[in-house]
């Protein structure tokens, strides 16, 4: 059985790996884009619902995605405001 080597190099390599810095991202953009895409998907699915047949459950999925995006957007914007408030103090 072969021994797996760590990603940083050989097992005897004692050099420390560089610290990974966190991204400066608050998530508002990602949640907003996701909510908009689910909303667009919902509208498209409602337009073509006659063609969906047994796959009409996708309408419910798109509705839930769009609706869950709203509290997600509220939460991430409040969190971003709190982070900015702390940074300015």
C-alpha positions in Angstrom: 0.0 0.0 0.0 1.5 3.4 -0.9 1.7 6.2 1.6 -0.1 9.3 0.6 1.9 12.5 0.7 0.4 15.7 2.0 -0.4 18.4 -0.5 2.4 20.7 0.6 5.2 18.4 -0.4 7.0 15.4 0.9 6.3 14.0 4.5 9.7 15.3 5.6 9.1 18.8 4.3 8.9 21.0 7.5 8.4 24.3 5.7 5.1 26.0 6.8 2.5 26.5 4.1 1.4 30.1 3.6 -1.6 31.3 5.6 -4.8 31.4 3.6 -6.5 34.8 3.8 -10.3 34.9 3.9 -12.1 36.4 1.0 -13.5 39.9 1.6 -17.0 38.8 0.5 -20.2 39.5 2.3 -22.5 37.2 0.2 -25.0 39.8 -0.8 -24.2 39.6 -4.5 -24.3 35.8 -4.5 -27.7 35.7 -2.8 -29.1 38.5 -5.0 -28.0 36.7 -8.2 -29.4 33.4 -7.0 -32.8 35.0 -6.0 -33.0 36.8 -9.4 -32.2 33.6 -11.3 -34.8 31.5 -9.3 -37.3 34.3 -10.0 -36.6 34.2 -13.7 -36.8 30.5 -13.7 -40.1 30.6 -12.0 -41.6 33.0 -14.6 -40.3 30.8 -17.5 -41.7 27.7 -15.9 -45.0 29.3 -15.4 -45.1 30.3 -19.1 -44.3 26.8 -20.3 -46.2 24.9 -17.5 -48.5 23.2 -20.1 -45.4 21.4 -21.6 -44.0 20.3 -18.2 -46.4 17.3 -17.7 -45.0 15.2 -14.8 -42.2 17.7 -14.2 -44.5 20.4 -13.0 -42.8 20.1 -9.5 -40.0 22.3 -10.9 -42.4 25.2 -10.5 -42.5 24.6 -6.7 -38.7 24.3 -6.6 -38.3 27.6 -8.4 -40.9 29.2 -6.1 -39.1 28.0 -3.0 -35.7 29.1 -4.3 -37.0 32.6 -5.0 -38.8 32.8 -1.7 -35.9 31.6 0.4 -33.7 34.1 -1.4 -35.7 37.0 0.2 -34.8 36.2 3.8 -31.3 35.3 2.7 -31.0 38.7 1.1 -32.3 40.4 4.2 -29.9 38.5 6.4 -26.8 39.1 4.3 -27.5 42.8 3.9 -27.9 43.2 7.6 -24.7 41.3 8.2 -22.8 43.4 5.7 -24.1 46.6 7.5 -23.0 45.2 10.8 -19.5 44.4 9.5 -19.2 47.9 7.9 -20.3 49.5 11.2 -17.6 47.6 13.1 -14.9 48.4 10.5 -15.6 52.1 10.7 -15.4 52.3 14.5 
